[in-house]
């Protein structure tokens, strides 16, 4: 018989949030694959358990090479426990490759549910949570970051991102540029830890706050794009308003931005309407 792969959630801050089954799995697994073995040692000491099985590292740098080794352990009947530094494996952490490889071999995969920064931030944000999408980390380079944000410019579901503290101000400024300065958001910092903080407000305001310097683990929750009204669906009216502003002396870029703000739409929607109208009537 093949073994079982167990994905175990670990505390994102407060060790008391560790799920009760975590200690049992740590003590009984044949193999414990950890993103950071030093942090695993601190976790097991805090929980008062000693792993009986082999402990090995499984992180971004060796994930591809070590996955076949773990699959062989599973095919041999081992119970393999996968833990990351905080939260659930596979969610912007190592784990996806191993899960996919195990599924391909018809190996049983189960989980010990635990804390999640994504769901915790959503619940605390004060923003709609009935529909949401998780976007993980944005690219480090400014141009790539803007491109990724523009892909979801019109997304009506609440958006959740992870971000490094030293890039937070640039990311919030880019979000304000693409989504609109007044789009509501929440920056959740150090969730469940001693200095937990949830800062809520418009994106532009949050960007100014973050420019002063922010520390800790960061999750950003952003309100989705507003639902379109009947007038917003009329591309011809959007184009007419842009032309009126252009005739009054505004540059096209400024006119598009102003019309988008008035209509509560992403600039890209108005821009696309103007381009389509130009192609239809190139005079």
Buried (B, 14 or more C-beta within 10 A) or exposed (E): EBBBBBBBBBBBBEEEBBBEBBBEBBBBBBBBBBBBBEBBEEBBEEBEBEBEBEBBBBBEEEBEEBBEEBBEBBBEEBBBBBBBBBBBBBBBBBBBBBBEBBEEEEBBBEBBEBBBBBBBBBEBBEBBBEEBEBBEBBEEEEEEBBEBBBEBBBBBBBBBBBBEBEBBBBBBBBBBBBBBBBBBBBBBBBBBBEEBEBBBBBBBBBBBBBEEEBEBBBBBBBBBBBEBEEEBEBBEBBBBBBBEBBEEEBEEEEBBBBBBBEBBBBBBBBBBBBEEBEEEEEE
